[in-house]
């Protein structure tokens, strides 16, 4: 539980307090889960954690508690990268009955591949990676979290893979 004695003035909002209170009484649409984690996110120093706070754009520790906080900046960058993916509907689904090639993998109704074993964790990871690469700002957070050495090596590998085969 996060408690603090800082100013708890609400973050600026284009909608009136009365309107927001009225909306709290209504049922949220199915997209509200995705909207809650969509961001955009930013990092700011977190004095209590002695690390980094992951905050929604427009919020700060003076107006609201951190969505997440980490001692290491790379972990905070990863959190900013993956948060939007946690609210996204999965693109890929695993079939429950194997055929001659294994368990089918579907993108909606379309068969797109197979996996040898019934492996929901594999399909979850596939969906997660798909979510990360689909939104440039999330991909940028992931690249920031990777660091310079990993990007240097990955850049060389990516360049080599794009060369034509002669």
Secondary structure, 3 states (H helix, E strand, C coil): CCCCCCCCCCCCCCCCHHHHHHHHCCCCCCCHHHHHHCCCEEEEEECCCCEEEEEECCCCCCCCCCCEEECCHHHHHHHHHHHHHHCCCCCEEEEEEEECCEEEEEECCEEEEEECCCCHHHHHHHHHHHHHHHCHHHHHHHHHHHCHHHHHHHHHHHHHHHCCCC
